[in-house]
Amino acid sequence: MMELTLDLDFACGTCGSPMGVTLKCAGQGLAGKAHVVAAVKVPCPHCSGINELYFEPSGTIHAVTPCGARPVPEPSLN
């Protein structure tokens, strides 16, 4: 089983404050050539919001979203 440690820097999905996190990743999927995207929940030290961070083992960040964020419905034209 392969293990790696990542240092990722990103902006909070709620308040936009800069954040950083160190993650230890382990698993059989890390050694394969397949496209792997992992997710982790990270609390913001500034606003206490929870961020869902989607990233690759290479350190590429795909998205940072507020945890539980749901789209706001648009009003009906009826």
Secondary structure as the mmCIF struct_conf table of DSSP 4:
data_model
#
loop_
_struct_conf.conf_type_id
_struct_conf.id
_struct_conf.beg_label_comp_id
_struct_conf.beg_label_asym_id
_struct_conf.beg_label_seq_id
_struct_conf.end_label_comp_id
_struct_conf.end_label_asym_id
_struct_conf.end_label_seq_id
STRN STRN1 MET A 2 ALA A 11
TURN_TY1_P TURN_TY1_P1 GLY A 13 CYS A 15
STRN STRN2 PRO A 18 GLY A 27
HELX_RH_3T_P HELX_RH_3T_P1 GLN A 28 LEU A 30
TURN_TY1_P TURN_TY1_P2 ALA A 31 ALA A 31
BEND BEND1 GLY A 32 ALA A 34
STRN STRN3 ALA A 38 PRO A 43
TURN_TY1_P TURN_TY1_P3 PRO A 45 CYS A 47
STRN STRN4 ILE A 50 PHE A 55
TURN_TY1_P TURN_TY1_P4 PRO A 57 SER A 58
BEND BEND2 GLY A 59 GLY A 59
STRN STRN5 ILE A 61 PRO A 66
TURN_TY1_P TURN_TY1_P5 CYS A 67 GLY A 68
HELX_LH_PP_P HELX_LH_PP_P1 PRO A 71 SER A 76
#
